[in-house]
Every structure is written in structure tokens, then in C-alpha cells.
Amino acid sequence: PIIDKIDTLLAVHYQFTQEELDFIINYDIKFRMGKSLFNEEDNDDEE
């Protein structure tokens, strides 16, 4: 996605390590996937 390309360019500018860049790119996965990522676990608790 375009946002990952932007993150990569900014990482070069700010001299982030690869580990820091990976953190930034993957940081929002829990917000994007949110309930669907954890939905199966939540359903098991409700039963």
C-alpha cells in the first residue's frame, strides 16, 4: 500500500533501523484488523 511506501521514505529520512520501520508498518494492524482479528477468541469466551 502507498502508506507503507511513505513510511519507508520517512524511515530513510529519519534514519530508522529496519526493526523500527517494521514496528511502524505493523503497528496499526491491530486497529485495522481489530475485532475480526480477535473475534474468534472473544466468541470462545462468551460460550
FENQUI-V961431 format. One record per residue. PSI is psi as a letter, one per 20 degrees, with the letter a starting at -180 (none if undefined). Layout:
# FENQUI-V961431
psi=<PSI | PSI>
This chain:
# FENQUI-V961431
psi=<q | h | h | h | g | g | g | g | g | h | h | g | g | j | l | q | r | h | g | g | g | g | g | g | h | i | g | j | h | h | h | g | h | d | h | h | h | j | g | g | g | h | h | h | h | h | none>
